[in-house]
Amino acid sequence: MERTNQTRTMTFLSTYPPRVCGLATFTEDLVNEIDKTALFRSNVIAVTNTEKYEDLRVVANLTQHNRASYFQTARWANTNTELLVIEHEYGIFGGESGEYIIDLAKNLTIPFIVTTHTVLMDPSPKQRVVLGELGRLSAMVVTMAQSAVPLLTHTYGIELSKIAVIPHGVPSLQVKPREEIKVSHGLANKQVISSFGLLSPAKGLEYGIEAVAKVVPEYENLVYLILGKTHPCVKELYGESYRESLTALAENLGVKDNVRFIDKYLTKEEVIIYLHLSDIYMTPYLSKEQAVSGTLAYAVGCGRVVVSTPYRYAQELLGGGRGMLAEFRDSESLASCIRGVLDNPSQKREMEMRTLAVGQEMIWANVAGRYIKLFTNIMEAPQPKGMQLFTGMIERPKPKGMQLFTGIMGAPKQKGVPTNIIEVPKQKALVE
């Protein structure tokens, strides 16, 4: 595709609103921020089942479970964009472990980038092959966590020179002071813990409720806000049984007045306001495999103290006294962390300052700038000698010297996760 002016054309392949998932929200946020620069014209190929799109940036659809659609999409991209960015999550593509995406990748004659939203420590053979082959064919692979780099190289066989680390972006919004926001939300003089996102059993919120019940006798003014709708996939299979089990648990433990459910899709503005009024943000997730968490990134972006189980992303983001880690499936451990924060207000303020310092590096303007640098470097990299575009399958060049490690998050320690890391230290925000 020939350039006709200074604005470059690049396209994201991803789920996209109104589809309800964190990856769709991530892509929309990144596209919005890139478009502010006027350096690129950003388009979207939406991975779809039955969704209809109003956003004019959605220029094509890829039908998730139709294999022929992957070949058609590759042909469209080859003649309509200079660079393709594949937002990768196994579950959004068709075939076993999303293998249909390989058909598309092998038929691209333009450079493409893969952004990994899940990097499994113990993948199935098929999962290993799918991500490994995408990495081999791509110009670059982006991960949002430094801890994923050795997995990408050793487990998936992706060359280190192809890997860039760019953190998850977070919105930036000027808000009123915490205590003032609490008053306007009927939470004056309350100690507020919050969790938000699409509800599912993997969130481990029952352990959060049990932990709150253990702390309430010492802090009767404690309120736990559980914010968000039930995940649509969970609701389709099980209805509201998970939410109902949580409300029953709170009542049985005698804390129904301390646990409040906000059952709605929150706008980004609402999410930021609720985070800013919170004293603690809690992610009691059950799986150590969680490589990225948009909700945790948002909380760090707001400079909140976080109490979390030690999944991979939490270990990385909360190191250096930026939060507290509890054991998996252990409400007493979570309660101990909560007490550690509430009993030590001066240390809480110190943790908030350390967290906010990292969070400022993660605001979307900064993150988009790193993506733009990556896109520009790939587009300007020399093509291999004799390369003919748009004529069949090719091996794409590997741009040199393009490791964009951010250096803002240290890799997690592998041994001995302590119960307390306390040195005590109008769009829908469908973030997971």
C-alpha positions, 0 to 999 in steps of 0.5 A: 500500500502506497503512502500518499501523505504524512499520515500513516494507516494502521489497523487493529484486529481485536474485539471492540465495543459494544462487545463486552470484554476487557480487550475491547475496552483496551483497544478502544482506549488505545485507538482513542489516544493514538488518534489524538496525535494525528500521526496515524489513521487508526482503523479497526477490524472487529472480531465479531459474532453478532455485534453491530458497530457504530464507530466509523473506525470499524472498517471490516469484520472478522467472523470469529468461528468462520475459517474462510473469514481469516483468509478474507481478512488477510487479503483486505489488510494487505491492500488497505493498511500499512501495519496490522496490530493483532490483540491476542487472546486465545478465546477471541479467535476460532478453532482449537486454542484460537488457531485460525489466527495463524491462517490470517498471519501466514497470508499477510504481506504487510508487517504485523505486531502481536499484543499478548493479553495472556501468556500462560506459564503451562500452555497446552501443546496447541496453545504453545504452537499458536502463540509461538507461530504468531511470534515467529511470523510477526515483526514484534511481540508486545507484552504488558508485563516484564515477567512474561518475557522469559516465558515468551522466549523459553516456553514459546520460542520467540526471539528476545529481539522481537519482544517489547514491554509496554505497560497496560494503559490507564485513564487520567481524570482530575477528581475531587479529594477522597473525603469529599467524594465519599461525602457525595456518595454517602460514604462519609467517615467510612473506610472503603475497599473496592473491587470492580470488573465483570463478575465471575468465580475466578475473581475470588470475591467470596474470599474478599467478603470473608476477609471483610467479615473478619475485619468489621469487628475492629472497623465497624465503618468498613464498606466493601464495594463490589462494582460491575455486572456479571460477565456475559459468558458466566451469565449465559451459562449460570445466570446470576448464581455467582452474584446471588451466592455472594449476597447470601454469603454477606448476609450469612456472615452478618456483613450485608450492610458492609458489602454493597453491590453496584450492579451496572456497567460503569463508565470510565469516569465512574470507575475512576471516581470509585477508585479515588474514593477507595482506601484499598483496592482488592483483587482476591483472584484465584489463578496465579496465571493472571498475566495482566489485569486491567482493573489492577492497572487502573487502581495503580494508575489512581495511586490506590493501595492494593491488597491482592493475591500473588498472581503474576501481574500483581507480584510485578506491579505491587513490588517495592512496597506498592501493595500487599500480597495475601495467600490464594484462597485465604480470607485470613491472609487477606484480612491480615493485609487489610488490617495492616493498611488500616492500622498504619495510616502513615505507611498507607500514605507512603504506599499510595505515593509509591504506587502513584509514581508508577501509575503516572507512567501508565497513563494512556498518553504515555503508553500510546507514545510508546506504541507510536514509536514502535509502529513508526520503527517497524514501518520505517524498517528497510524491507528485505532485498527483493521483497515483493509485497502482496504476492503471497506468503513471506517471512517478515523482517525483524527490525533491529534494536527495538526492545522497548523495555520500560523499566518501571516494573521489576520482575517478580521474585520467584520464591516465597511470596510473603503474606504481607508485603509491607515494608506494611507497605461516556464509555463503558469501562469493561476492564477485567 
